[in-house]
Amino acid sequence: MPCRWKAVDGLVRALGALRAESFALEYDHAEPPVLEEAARTIGDAAQVTGATLDAPEDTERLMGACEAIVAARARLKSLRVTRTRPRDLMGPDPELRRRAARQLLEEIGGLAKSGQAQVILEPTRSGTSAACIVGVIEMPDRAAAYLEPYSRARRRKARGARALLWVGRRDQLVRFEAIVRACPLEGRRVLDVGCGPGDLLGFLRKRGILPAHYVGLEAQPWLVRAARRRRYPKCSIVEGDFVKDPATMAVGADVVIFSGSLNLLSSRQFYRSLREAWAATRRWLVFNFLCTPDLAGARWLHWHRRAAVLAFARRLGAVVHLDDGYEPGDCMAVLRRRR
Ligand SMILES: C[S@@+](CC[C@H](N)C(=O)[O-])C[C@H]1O[C@@H](n2cnc3c(N)ncnc32)[C@H](O)[C@@H]1O
C-alpha cells in the first residue's frame, strides 16, 4: 500500500461514520445501558484507530484498527436492533470479522493505490456522508478531478463564496485575515494562485493594503472573466492551470499565496505544487490547507498532517510559521526565504 496516510484517513472517516451511528441511537432514545455500551464500543475503536496515527506504515496496526471498526460496526448494528438488551448481544464469528477487516483494509489501500480513483460513499441511515464505501470508479482525467467540483458548483448556480466551495463568506474572510496578519503585502508583488474572482485583492484594497502589483491566476474561465470585470488598478488576471502548467507561477512575485486552492489536490500533487511555488517566489510562500479530516468531509477534499507540512517546508530551507488558530481544521503555513 503506497500511501498509508490515505488508509489512516479512511479509518478516521469510518470512525466518524460510527460516531454518527451512535448519535442516531441517542436520537432513537435508546436506554442508558445501550448508550454506554455504544460509547464504550466507539471509544475502543477510536483508541486503536488513534494508534495508527503514530505508525501509519505498520500494517498490523492498520489491520487491528480495521478489525476494531468492523467489530464496532457489528456491535452498533446489534445495539440498534435491540436498543434495550445489550447483554444479550452475540459478537460475530471472529473469522468472519477478520475477513471483513481485511476487506476494509484492501478498500482503503486500493483507494490510495490507484491515485486516480474516486470513492463512492453511500449515506448512512443517520444521514452522514462518510458512511461506507460502495464502489470505486476510475477518474478519466486528473485535471477534471481537481476542477470539476467548481464546475459543478457553477452548474448548480452557486453564488459568491459558495461558488468557490466555501461554506460561506466567513470561511473565506477568516483565511484572508490570517494571511494579512502573517505576511506584509503592502508594496509587494503578489501572486494569488487560484484567485477566483479576485476577492483577496478587493479585501486588501478595502483595508488600505495596496500591493505594488497583483497577479491573479485562475483556471476557470468564468472566474477569470469575473475578476477582470472588476478592473482593479495594478492588477493582471491570467487564465491558467498551475497543476498542468507550473510555469504560470513564474511571474516574479515577492509573495505567492494559495487560499483554498490546494484543497482538492492529492497529497503528491499538493507537495509538488508547493515545491514549484517555492521555486517561483522571491521571498514568501503563504498557503492554507485542511489539517484534520473534520473539514474534509466531501470526497474530493484532502487533508494533510501539520507535522508533515512543517517537515516539508523545513526541507525546502524556509523559515516556517504555522498558524492553526483561526479556524478548527484549517492551518496556514507561512514560508520565508532566509536572507
Ligand atoms: C476555494 S477557491 C478559493 C478562491 C480564492 N483564492 C478565495 O480564497 O476566495 C479555489 C480556487 O482555485 C482555483 N483553482 C483550483 N485549482 C486550480 C488550478 N490547478 N489552477 C488554477 N486555478 C485553480 C479554483 O477554480 C477556485 O477558483
The ligand as a Tripos MOL2 file, in Angstrom:
@<TRIPOS>MOLECULE
LIG
   27    29     1     0     0
SMALL
NO_CHARGES

@<TRIPOS>ATOM
      1 C1        -11.5680   27.5140   -2.8000 C.3       1 LIG1
      2 S1        -11.4540   28.5340   -4.1920 S.3       1 LIG1
      3 C2        -10.6660   29.9290   -3.4320 C.3       1 LIG1
      4 C3        -10.6430   31.1420   -4.3000 C.3       1 LIG1
      5 C4         -9.8900   32.3190   -3.6730 C.3       1 LIG1
      6 N1         -8.4830   32.0050   -3.5230 N.3       1 LIG1
      7 C5        -10.5050   32.6490   -2.3420 C.2       1 LIG1
      8 O1         -9.8150   32.4860   -1.3230 O.co2     1 LIG1
      9 O2        -11.6560   33.0270   -2.2990 O.co2     1 LIG1
     10 C6        -10.1130   27.8200   -5.1310 C.3       1 LIG1
     11 C7         -9.9040   28.4780   -6.4780 C.3       1 LIG1
     12 O3         -8.7440   27.8950   -7.0610 O.3       1 LIG1
     13 C8         -8.9970   27.6530   -8.4230 C.3       1 LIG1
     14 N2         -8.1400   26.5450   -8.8290 N.ar      1 LIG1
     15 C9         -8.1680   25.2840   -8.3440 C.ar      1 LIG1
     16 N3         -7.2420   24.5370   -8.9510 N.ar      1 LIG1
     17 C10        -6.6160   25.3490   -9.8290 C.ar      1 LIG1
     18 C11        -5.5540   25.1440  -10.7510 C.ar      1 LIG1
     19 N4         -4.9640   23.9540  -10.8870 N.pl3     1 LIG1
     20 N5         -5.1080   26.1970  -11.4930 N.ar      1 LIG1
     21 C12        -5.7110   27.4220  -11.3340 C.ar      1 LIG1
     22 N6         -6.7350   27.6590  -10.5020 N.ar      1 LIG1
     23 C13        -7.1780   26.6370   -9.7500 C.ar      1 LIG1
     24 C14       -10.4750   27.2890   -8.4700 C.3       1 LIG1
     25 O4        -11.0040   27.4430   -9.7780 O.3       1 LIG1
     26 C15       -11.0510   28.2650   -7.4630 C.3       1 LIG1
     27 O5        -11.3730   29.4700   -8.0470 O.3       1 LIG1
@<TRIPOS>BOND
     1     1     2 1
     2     2     3 1
     3     2    10 1
     4     3     4 1
     5     4     5 1
     6     5     6 1
     7     5     7 1
     8     7     8 2
     9     7     9 1
    10    10    11 1
    11    11    12 1
    12    11    26 1
    13    12    13 1
    14    13    14 1
    15    13    24 1
    16    14    15 ar
    17    14    23 ar
    18    15    16 ar
    19    16    17 ar
    20    17    18 ar
    21    17    23 ar
    22    18    19 1
    23    18    20 ar
    24    20    21 ar
    25    21    22 ar
    26    22    23 ar
    27    24    25 1
    28    24    26 1
    29    26    27 1
@<TRIPOS>SUBSTRUCTURE
     1 LIG1         1 GROUP 0 **** ****
